[in-house]
Structure formats: C-alpha cells, structure tokens
Amino acid sequence: MTQQIQHEVLPPINWPATLMFVLTGLAAVTLVPLYGLTFGISTGAWVVALVFLAANELSITAGYHRLWAHRTYSAHWTVRLFYMVFGSMAIQNTVFEWASGHRRHHINVDDVDLDPYSAKRGFWFSHMGWMVRKYPSGINDFANIKDLERDPMLNFQKRHYLKIAVGTNVLFSALAGWAIGDFWGTMMVAGVLRLVVSQHFTFFINSLAHMWGSRPYTDSNTARDNGVLAFVTFGEGYHNFHHYFAHDYRNGVRWWQWDPTKWLIAALGSVGLARNLKRVPHVQIQRAIIEMQFKRAEARLANAHMAVPALINVEEVRARLAHEYEAFKAALAEWTRVKDQWYESKKRALMQRIEVEENHFRAQLREIEYRLKVQRKRMRLLHAQLA
C-alpha cells in the first residue's frame, strides 16, 4: 500500500513586496556599512535619518494606526496631510490597505484563518511572512473602511501611492543630502537604512508584541505590554492595553510610560489641531487590572498544593480573596449608580445647579476610583504572599 504524503500548497509569492524587502534589506546590511567604512558618514546625515525615522514612525502610529484605523481622535487637514505624506514614505501601503487589515486583525486576533498576521502562525509569519505571499487571510476587503473611503485625501493617496512613496524616499533624502553636503551618505542612512529600520519597528508590533511581555489587562489574546518595544515603536509596545481598549488614543496609559505618540496627539489637541480625543474611563482600566489579578490569584489557589508555599493558610487566603471580590463588585456597582445619578441630574437640573451637582458627583467618582486603586495595591500584596 503506497503511503501518500500531502504537502501544504503555499500561496504564490507577492513579488513586489518580496523584492522590496530583499533588495532594501541587503543594501542595509552590505552597501550602507561598506560605504560608511570606505567614505564615512557625516553627523548631519545621521540626524536627517533620525528625523525621517521619527516622521515615518509617528505618521504610522499617530496617523495610520490611532487616527485612521481606530478613529481615536480627529485631526486638522494639515496634520492629516503630514501623516499621509510621511506614512507613504514608510512604504507600508496605503491607509486603505493598512487600516482595513488592522481592523480585521483586531476583530479576528489570533485566528489562524482570519487574522492577517496571526502570531499563532509563528514569528516569521506575523513579522513579515504574511506579506511575502498572497495568503487568503491577507486578501484586501475594504467593506470595513467605508468611513475612510469618503476622505478625498486618502483617495488621492490610493491613486498616486507609488509615485508618492518612491518620490518621497528619493527626493527627500536627495534634497537633504545636497543641503548638508553629504549626498551619498544621506542616501545610505536616511534613504535605505532608515526605511528598513522603520519597517521592522512596525513589524515588531505584529510579531514580538504578541509573544514577549506581560498581560495586565486581559489574557483573552496574545497581545503583550512591553516597555522595550514601546521605546523603539513610539509607544506602540503597550499592546495588551491597546487590544483591550483599542479606541483610546493612548497606548501607554500611565503617565510614566513611554508613548511619544500620545504626547504628540495631546499636544496637537492643546493647540486646536486635534479634537475629540477618546479616553477610556479610569475606572474601566482599574476594573480590567483587578479582574486579571483576581483571575491569577484564583488560578494559583486552584493549584494550591503545587503553587502556594506550604506555610500559607490557603483557606484564609481564599477567604480574603472572596472578601476583596465582594468589595470590588460593590465599588463598581456604586460607581455605576453615581454615574447614572449624575446623568439624570444633568437632564433635570437648571444650569446654575448643574455646576454644583457636577462637583459633588465628580468627588464621589474620584473617591470610588481611589478605593479601586487601593484595592489593586492590596491584590498585589496578596499575589506577593502567594508567590
């Protein structure tokens, strides 16, 4: 009996993307260092490269991602023009294709058949393999970007994308090189190397940010928070938060978390160039963190015979956990009740009275949110006891 071996039929190669990645990648690791060792590269060329890198990355993070893919805020046309031009320079496709694929990713995250760059299919696939072959999961379906298709600027980009992408990469680098007196050095580092680095920084979010880091908000998907990735991706590395609260303009929600993209958006808002900045209520963030703390504590207690030190009184800890959970539910119920009362007061009260009542309700909500913050600290101590 002849054994039949079935081989997976790979989709056809996407030659334009493959050639671009191969040629620019080879140039970055061969031509750039060879030129630098032979002729030297000026400080000015490196400065230009960093400026272009920042412009590309912020146009992708603040523009392609948080503005167009998730609509977390609105921006003045001058800001959108900047995003469109320098986002095209990053050569990560049109806003239509980028945003459509990203929206599918969020809806179908980790689904190996529907997520365009599912991390469940391995590092290579989620990093760039999904682009070098024409996988069915990556086929464009613009039914989910009807809102974007009404934007004349984005339609202009779609019609002239290749000219804008190639033109900006060549022309901007050439003009900068001519201006600082280091034409070829600038072409090497601000043209070639900058492009490759910028692309891989973005690709890290699809791959490493789903494999390396913590999950403080949800474990329902593979997205992770990672401060190292956040540093090199202008704030995008806080990916666990982002996948749970995708319509918040911030990714690094804590004040100390490195998120230049949120600082840029907030700065634009302060001068009237951005508006309608969406923020998740603080209590919802606290709720997600505490729910994960409860979930992990319960999992450790379920395996108490293996996971908990012998000196710990498991039943006592279990009782404390139950008490904390009841307090947690009571705080959330009170927060909802106060919020509902506040809305009702706005409907029925006179304007003069509203201001007084608003201050009263705001104080109540802040007090409840503080209680949740304290409870989060108590849960951390409980986890430390179980460790």
N, C-alpha and C positions, 0 to 999 in steps of 0.2 A: 504494500500500500504506500503510495507516494505521498509524503508529507508536503502540503502546500504552505509555503511561507508567505504571509501577507506583508507587504511593505507599505508604509504610510506614503501616500502620494502628496508631495509637497506642492503648495501653490506656486504659480510662476513667479519668477524674480521681478521685483519692481526696479527696473534698470536705472531710471533717473535718480532715485534715492540711493541705490547701491553705489553707483558711480560717484555721486557726490560725497558720500561717506568715505569711500575708499580713497579717492583722489585727495580730498582735503585732509583726511587722517594721515595718509602717507606723507603729504607735504609738511604737515605739522611736526612729524617726528623725524623727518630727514632734511628737507630743504631749510626749514627755519633754524635748527641748531647748526647746520653746516654753514649757512650764511653768517650766523652770529659769530661762530668761531673764526671764520675767514675774514670778515669785514667789520664785525662789531655792530651793535645796535644801540642807537642813542637813547638817552633817558627820555627825550621827548617822544620817541616812537612808543616806548612802553607806557607813557602817560596817556597818549592817544588811544592805545589798545585798552587800557583800563576804563577810559571814558566811554569808548564804544561798547565795551563789555557791560558796563552799568546801564547804558541806554538800552541795549538789547534786552538784558535781563529784566529791567523794570517795565519795559514795554510788553514783555511776555507775562510777567507776574501781575502787574497792576492793570494792564490793558487786556491782552488776550484772555487771561485767566479770571481775575476778580471783577473786571468791568463787563466784558462781553460774554464769557462762558457762564458766569454766575449772577450777573447784574446786581452786584452788591452795592453799587453806587451809580450815580450819573456824572458825566464829565462834560466840560465845555468842549466845543469843537476843536479848539486849538490843541487841547490835551489829547483828544482822540486822534488828531492828525499826527501828532508826535508818536503816539503808540503805533499807529498804522505803519508809518514810515520805518521806524526803528525795529518794530516787530517783524516787518518784511525782511529787514536786513539780517535778522537772526536766522532766516531761512528755515522756519518751522511750519511752513504752509500758510494759507490764507486764514483769516479769522473764521470764515465759514467752516472750513475743514477742521481747524483746531478746536473750536468751541463745540461743534457737533460731536466730534469724537470724545471730547472730555465730558460732555453731558451724558453720553452713553456709558462712559466709564463709571460715573457716579451712580447711575441707575442700576447698572449690572456689575458692580465692583466684585472682582474675584470669580466671576462666571467665566469659565474657560471657553465658552462658545460665544458669549455676547459682549464681554468686556474687551475692547480693542487691544488693551495692553495688560491683560490679567497677569498679576505676579504669580498666580498659581501655575503658570506655564513656564516658570523659571526666570532667572535673572536676565539671560540673553534676550529672551523673547520680550519681556516687559521693558528692557532698556532700549533696544533698537531693532531686535529681530522682527517685531511686528510691522516695521516699516520697509524692510528689505524684500519682503514677499507679499503677494496680494492675498492675504488671508481673508476669508469671508467675514470674520469679526471686524475687520478694518474697512470694509466697503462703506463709502460715504452714503449717508441717508440724511438729507437736510430737512426732513419733516420736523425735526426738533429745534430748528433755528428760524422759524417764521418771523420772530421778533427782530432778528438780526438782518434778515433779507430786506427789511424795509429801510435800511440805512444806506443812503446814496454813497457815502464814503467807502463802506465795505464792499458795495457792488463795484465801485471803481477799482478797489484793490483786486477783486476777483478777476476783472477783465484784464488788468495790467500787471498781475502779480510778478511774472517772470522778469519783466523789464524793471520793476521797482526793486526786486530782490537783487538781481545782478547789478543794476545800476548803482544802488546804494553801497554795496560791498566794494565795487571797483572805484567808483567816483569819490566817495567819502574818504576812503583810505588814500587814494592818489592825491587828492587835494590837501589832505592833512600832511602827507609826506612831503609834498612840494613846499608847503608853508613852513615846516620846521627844518627843511634842508636835509632830510633823510628819507628819500623817496622809497628805496627798496627795503630799508629796514622797517619802515612803517607798513609797507605792503606785506611783509613777512609776519610781523607780530600783531598789527591792528587789522590786517586783512585776513590772513589764513589762520594763525593761531587763535586769535580772538573768536573766530567763527566756531572752530572745533570745540574750544573750551565752553563757550556759551551753550552750544547744543547739548553737550554731555551734562552740564549742570542741570538743565531742564530734564534730561532723560533720567537723571538720578531720582527724581521725584516719582517717576513711574516704576522704577525698579527698587533701589535701596530704601526709599521711604516706605515701601511696603514689606520690608524684610528686616530692618535694623532700627531699633528704638523701642520706646515704651508706648503703652496704650492706656493712658489715664482716663479717657472719656468713654471709650467703647471697645469691646473685643469682638464685635459682630463682623468686622472685616479686617484685612491685613494691614491697613494704614497705620503708620507709626509716627510718633513725635521724636525728632532727632535734632538736637541743637547744632551738631556739626554740619548736617545737611542744610539746616536753616541758614547758617553763616554763609555758605557758598551759593545758596539759591535765593538770597534776598528775602528770607523769611518763609519760604515755602515748605521748609522741613518740618514744621509743626503740622504734620499731615493727619494725625489721628484727630486732632481738633477740627481740622478742615473737613474731613469726611463726615463728622457728626454735625457740624454747624457750617455747612457749605455756603450759606447765604450771609455770613458775617464777613465784612470787608477785612477783618483781621485774621491772621493765622496764629501768630504769637500773641495770645490774648493777655498774658501777664505783662506788666509794664516793663519788666527787665528782659523779656525775651526778644532776641534779635529778629526784627521784622521791618527792614527799611521800606518795604512795600506799603505797610500800613501807615508808617510815618509819612511817606510821600502822599498817600491818599488823604490823610488827616490834614497835612499842610495845604494841599490843594483845596480842601474844604474850607480851611480858615481864610482863604483869600477869594473865595467865591468861584473857583474853577472846578469844584466838585460839590455835589449835593446828594441828599437822600442816602447818606452813609448808613448802612444797615448794621446793627449790632444786636447780638443775641442778649436777652436779659441776663444779668449776672446770676440770678437765682437758677436759671436753667443750666448754666455752666457748673455751678455748685452741685446741682442735683445730679448731673452726669458723673462728676467725680466721686461723690459719695456713694452713688449706686454701684460704681465699679469697686469701691472699697468694700462695700457690703458683700458683693459677689465674690471677691477674692477671699475675704475672711470666711465666708460660708464654705467655700471650696476647701480651705485649709482645715476647717473643723470637720468636714465630711471625711477627711483622711487623717483625723487626729492621731490615730495610732502610729502613723508614719511621719507626719509633717510637724507635729507640735512637740516641743520639748517635754520630757516626762514630768518635770516639776510643775508644769502648768495645770491648773484645775480646769479641765475642758468644760465642765458644766457651768462653772462660774463665768468663764469667758462667753459661753453660749448665751447665758442669761444677760450679760452686759450687751452683747450684740443685739439681742431681741429688744432690750430697752432702748438702745440707740436707734434702732429701726423705727420704733414707735414714735420717738421724739422727732425723727426725720419726717415721717408721714404727717405728724401734727404740724410741723413748721411749714411744710408745703401746702397743707390744707388752709392754714391761716394766711399764708401769702396769697393764695388764690382768692380767699374771702375778702381780704383787704383790697386787693386789686379790683375785684368786682364792685366793691363799695365805692371805690374811687371813681370808676367809670360812671356809676349811677349818679354820684354827686355832681359830676360834670354835666349830666343831662338835665338835672332838675334845678340846680342852684343858679343864682344870679352871679354875674361876673365878679362882683366885689367879694362875694362869699367863696367863690371857687378858689381864689388865691390862698385864703386861709385854710380851706379844707385840703388843698393840694399839699401844702406844707405838712399838715397833720398826717396825711396818708403816706407821703414820702418818708417821713420819720419812722412810721410803722414798718414800711417795707425795708428800710435800711436796717432796722433793728432785727427783723427776721433774717435778712441776708447775713448779718453779723453772727447770728446764732448758728446758721449753717456753716459759716467759716470756722467757728469754734468747734463745731461737731466734726468737721473734716480733720482738724488737728487731733481731736480725741481718737478718731479712727486710725490715724497714722500711728499714734501711740499703741493702740490695740494691735495693729499689724506688727509693730516692733516687738511686742510681747510674744506674738506667735512665731516670730522669726527664729 
